[in-house]
């Protein structure tokens, strides 16, 4: 893996993260408020699911 791949991945992440508050700031704000109310175990489960999905997608993309 080259440094350019890492920087490209970070760039795509920032683009996608910026789209939500740009496109619909009120909905984004309400979503964050709802997430803040979740218990820790649900946030951890969601985080683990996102990590696994990301690893699976990376595996498929790199093979």
DODOKE-313202 format. One line per 2 residues: number of its first residue (from 1); their letters; for each residue x, y, z of N, C-alpha, C, O. Coordinates in nm, 3 decimals. Layout:
NUM = a = X Y Z X Y Z X Y Z X Y Z; ...
***
This chain:
1 = xx = 0.084 -0.118 0.000 0.000 0.000 0.000 0.089 0.124 0.000 0.183 0.134 0.078; 0.059 0.215 -0.085 0.135 0.338 -0.096 0.070 0.447 -0.011 -0.048 0.439 0.023
3 = xx = 0.149 0.549 0.022 0.097 0.662 0.098 -0.017 0.731 0.023 -0.110 0.782 0.084; -0.008 0.731 -0.108 -0.114 0.796 -0.186 -0.248 0.726 -0.168 -0.353 0.790 -0.170
5 = xx = -0.245 0.593 -0.149 -0.370 0.520 -0.122 -0.429 0.561 0.012 -0.551 0.577 0.024; -0.344 0.577 0.112 -0.391 0.619 0.243 -0.452 0.758 0.237 -0.560 0.782 0.291
7 = xx = -0.384 0.850 0.171 -0.436 0.986 0.159 -0.564 0.991 0.077 -0.653 1.071 0.107; -0.574 0.907 -0.025 -0.697 0.900 -0.104 -0.813 0.849 -0.018 -0.925 0.900 -0.028
9 = xx = -0.787 0.750 0.066 -0.891 0.698 0.155 -0.937 0.802 0.254 -1.057 0.817 0.279; -0.843 0.876 0.311 -0.879 0.982 0.405 -0.959 1.091 0.334 -1.055 1.145 0.390
11 = xx = -0.918 1.124 0.212 -0.990 1.226 0.135 -1.133 1.183 0.108 -1.226 1.263 0.123; -1.154 1.057 0.068 -1.289 1.008 0.044 -1.372 1.011 0.172 -1.490 1.045 0.170
13 = xx = -1.310 0.975 0.284 -1.380 0.980 0.412 -1.427 1.122 0.443 -1.542 1.142 0.482; -1.338 1.218 0.426 -1.374 1.357 0.454 -1.484 1.408 0.362 -1.571 1.483 0.404
15 = xx = -1.479 1.368 0.236 -1.582 1.409 0.141 -1.718 1.354 0.183 -1.817 1.427 0.187; -1.722 1.226 0.215 -1.848 1.163 0.253 -1.900 1.221 0.385 -2.020 1.248 0.398
17 = xx = -1.811 1.241 0.482 -1.852 1.300 0.611 -1.905 1.442 0.593 -1.997 1.481 0.664; -1.851 1.517 0.502 -1.894 1.654 0.481 -2.024 1.666 0.403 -2.092 1.769 0.411
19 = xx = -2.060 1.563 0.329 -2.183 1.569 0.249 -2.308 1.577 0.335 -2.401 1.650 0.301; -2.312 1.504 0.445 -2.433 1.499 0.527 -2.467 1.635 0.589 -2.579 1.682 0.572
21 = xx = -2.374 1.699 0.660 -2.411 1.830 0.716 -2.431 1.936 0.609 -2.505 2.032 0.631; -2.366 1.922 0.494 -2.384 2.018 0.385 -2.523 2.004 0.323 -2.590 2.104 0.298
23 = xx = -2.566 1.881 0.299 -2.692 1.857 0.230 -2.814 1.883 0.319 -2.914 1.936 0.273; -2.805 1.845 0.445 -2.921 1.859 0.533 -2.874 1.881 0.677 -2.872 1.787 0.756
25 = xx = -2.838 2.003 0.711 -2.781 2.027 0.844 -2.877 1.998 0.960 -2.834 1.948 1.064; -3.004 2.028 0.943 -3.100 2.004 1.053 -3.116 1.854 1.080 -3.117 1.811 1.195
27 = xx = -3.129 1.777 0.974 -3.144 1.632 0.989 -3.017 1.573 1.049 -3.024 1.484 1.134; -2.903 1.620 1.006 -2.774 1.574 1.058 -2.765 1.604 1.208 -2.722 1.519 1.287
29 = xx = -2.805 1.723 1.247 -2.799 1.763 1.388 -2.893 1.677 1.473 -2.857 1.634 1.583; -3.015 1.651 1.422 -3.108 1.565 1.496 -3.055 1.422 1.508 -3.071 1.357 1.611
31 = xx = -2.991 1.376 1.401 -2.933 1.241 1.405 -2.822 1.230 1.509 -2.815 1.131 1.581; -2.738 1.331 1.516 -2.632 1.330 1.617 -2.688 1.336 1.759 -2.637 1.270 1.849
33 = xx = -2.794 1.414 1.777 -2.857 1.422 1.909 -2.915 1.286 1.947 -2.907 1.245 2.063; -2.973 1.217 1.851 -3.027 1.083 1.879 -2.919 0.983 1.912 -2.936 0.900 2.001
35 = xx = -2.808 0.990 1.842 -2.696 0.901 1.868 -2.638 0.927 2.007 -2.597 0.833 2.076; -2.634 1.052 2.048 -2.580 1.087 2.179 -2.662 1.027 2.292 -2.612 1.011 2.403
37 = xx = -2.788 0.994 2.267 -2.876 0.938 2.370 -2.865 0.786 2.382 -2.919 0.728 2.476; -2.796 0.721 2.288 -2.785 0.576 2.291 -2.694 0.530 2.403 -2.597 0.599 2.436
39 = xx = -2.723 0.414 2.462 -2.634 0.360 2.564 -2.500 0.315 2.504 -2.491 0.289 2.384; -2.399 0.307 2.588 -2.265 0.273 2.541 -2.259 0.139 2.467 -2.191 0.128 2.365
41 = xx = -2.330 0.038 2.518 -2.322 -0.094 2.455 -2.378 -0.092 2.313 -2.328 -0.165 2.227; -2.479 -0.010 2.286 -2.533 -0.002 2.150 -2.435 0.071 2.058 -2.419 0.033 1.942
43 = xx = -2.371 0.175 2.109 -2.271 0.246 2.028 -2.153 0.155 1.996 -2.102 0.157 1.884; -2.109 0.076 2.095 -1.998 -0.017 2.070 -2.037 -0.121 1.966 -1.957 -0.153 1.878
45 = xx = -2.157 -0.174 1.977 -2.204 -0.274 1.880 -2.210 -0.215 1.740 -2.168 -0.277 1.643; -2.262 -0.094 1.730 -2.269 -0.027 1.600 -2.129 0.000 1.545 -2.103 -0.022 1.427
47 = xx = -2.038 0.046 1.631 -1.901 0.072 1.590 -1.833 -0.055 1.540 -1.764 -0.052 1.439; -1.852 -0.165 1.611 -1.794 -0.292 1.568 -1.851 -0.336 1.434 -1.777 -0.384 1.348
49 = xx = -1.981 -0.320 1.415 -2.044 -0.356 1.288 -1.987 -0.272 1.173 -1.965 -0.324 1.064; -1.965 -0.144 1.197 -1.909 -0.057 1.093 -1.766 -0.097 1.061 -1.727 -0.099 0.944
51 = xx = -1.687 -0.130 1.163 -1.549 -0.173 1.140 -1.547 -0.302 1.058 -1.469 -0.314 0.963; -1.630 -0.397 1.093 -1.635 -0.524 1.020 -1.679 -0.502 0.876 -1.622 -0.561 0.784
53 = xx = -1.780 -0.418 0.856 -1.826 -0.388 0.720 -1.715 -0.320 0.640 -1.695 -0.352 0.523; -1.643 -0.228 0.702 -1.533 -0.161 0.633 -1.420 -0.257 0.597 -1.366 -0.250 0.487
55 = xx = -1.386 -0.347 0.688 -1.283 -0.446 0.658 -1.326 -0.540 0.546 -1.246 -0.574 0.459; -1.453 -0.582 0.549 -1.504 -0.668 0.442 -1.500 -0.597 0.307 -1.460 -0.656 0.206
57 = xx = -1.541 -0.472 0.305 -1.538 -0.394 0.181 -1.395 -0.376 0.131 -1.369 -0.387 0.011; -1.303 -0.349 0.222 -1.162 -0.334 0.185 -1.106 -0.465 0.130 -1.032 -0.464 0.032
59 = xx = -1.142 -0.576 0.192 -1.098 -0.707 0.146 -1.148 -0.734 0.003 -1.072 -0.780 -0.082; -1.275 -0.705 -0.021 -1.333 -0.727 -0.154 -1.268 -0.634 -0.257 -1.238 -0.675 -0.369
61 = xx = -1.246 -0.509 -0.219 -1.188 -0.412 -0.312 -1.044 -0.445 -0.346 -1.000 -0.419 -0.458; -0.970 -0.501 -0.253 -0.828 -0.529 -0.274 -0.803 -0.667 -0.334 -0.689 -0.696 -0.373
63 = x = -0.903 -0.752 -0.344 -0.880 -0.885 -0.400 -0.917 -0.895 -0.544 -0.903 -1.002 -0.604
***
